[in-house]
């Protein structure tokens, strides 16, 4: 059976929801919310179907599609400058597609608290999902870039129109920083395209590693290093790497909770995906040369985020700095350049996507009821919201790396990899792990069992559809922690490719 249509259907199926929403009246809020939510179900089912396809022992290449798209012509008989419509997935990108579909569906449920201009909100939401799914399935750099850009505009409006008090400042900060990253990425793509005549990711990996393969003028080592540094900056803004992080803090605090679920859970992971797929995948030798610098950047991220999270008074800011700290673990794992480290980095990408989505969902629940996220105003919450407080505590334990939860697996492997090659830096990084426990326990125990400054007995606990995101995300976090092979098994082929590129 020909399955080449599946990825196209996966990526563009949310557009059907946008088309239906165009015919739904603005005043019919229940129908708008229902259509917005239901439109996220087809990509979720298809994404889960790709995972089941893998579990049944079938090849993920069955989903690959390649068709003529843009041809410049006139340069050579073989039409040297051609861009193809290419979609494909491997184990790594499949897991990110599943993560994207799951978080998008749960964020759509969390959006039921949005109470103004719902039609525009869900249209932008679904367009954002198209961009995210496209980023992780694109098989050439130009298509990747187009989907990458597709995520920026909806996100800009979702922050700027439906966010909190300083939403416009946060939206412009998001757009400026990410726009600069996009410009740098575009320069890299154009250099590779003009020199190698292709933007196909697999072909680029071969040509850059063996530049004499059919090329009159191979790319020099200095140009490769320059391109890798440019990629490090472009995706470092997205990750983010300190000091390119200030925009992210504004977004995490000012964007509506459902959008922060997507931003922290998925969009930040595009930075990690780009570093792994393009930085490490296309320029492995140059990545080796920068490994110590990348490890140091990871340690800086880890410690900087952890220490500043400790002194924050707003729970949103605690979680924002926590995200910076946890992205440092991704850099640490990649810098190790061994199987344990790289697998730990990828595990951290998936794990943090689930944990951060759960934490920001719970922040949205608390803010909706109490109109505050200040730690001083949330003490003793367990009296009035015991279930929400219990899930919050569990999410905090996962974030600090409690064994039996996904955070432990990713942190253990990333540090194991770094200890093998850079034990001194790894030992310094362990301070960040200790600080993570300190700031998370301080914040979450203060919220749940700390001194109460107001009466919460009249506040309602989780109810109705709110249980679905909370329970689903917590289940997945525990599942990965107890049974990590649900991630590890699909990653083996991708890891093998990366290690071969590194000469391992």
Secondary structure, 3 states (H helix, E strand, C coil): CCCCCHHHHHHHCHHHHHHHHCCCCCCCHHHHHHHHHHCCHHHHHHHHHHHHHHHCCCCHHHHCEEEEEEECCCCCCCCCCEEEEEECCCHHHHHHHHHHHHHHHHHHHHHHHCCCCHHHHHHHHHHHHHHHHHHHHECEHHHHHHHHHHHHHHHHHHHHHHCCCCHHHHHHHHHHHHHHHHHHHHHHHHHHHHHHCCCEHHHHHHHHHCCCCCCCCCCCHHHHHHHHHHHHHHHHHHHCCCCCCHHHHHHHHHCCHHHHHHHHHHHHHHHHHHHHHHHHHHCHHHHHHCHHHHHHHHHHHHHHHHHHHHCCCEHHHHHHHHHHHHHHHHHHHHHHCCHHHHHHHHHHHHHHHHHHHHHHHHHHHHHHHHCCCEHHHCCCHHHCCHHHHHHHHHHHHHHCCCCCCHHHHHHHHHHHHHHHHCHHHHHHHHHHHHHHHHHHHHHHHHHHHCCCCCCCCCCCCCCCCHHHHHHHHHHHHHHHHHCCHHHHHHHHHHHHHHHHHCCC
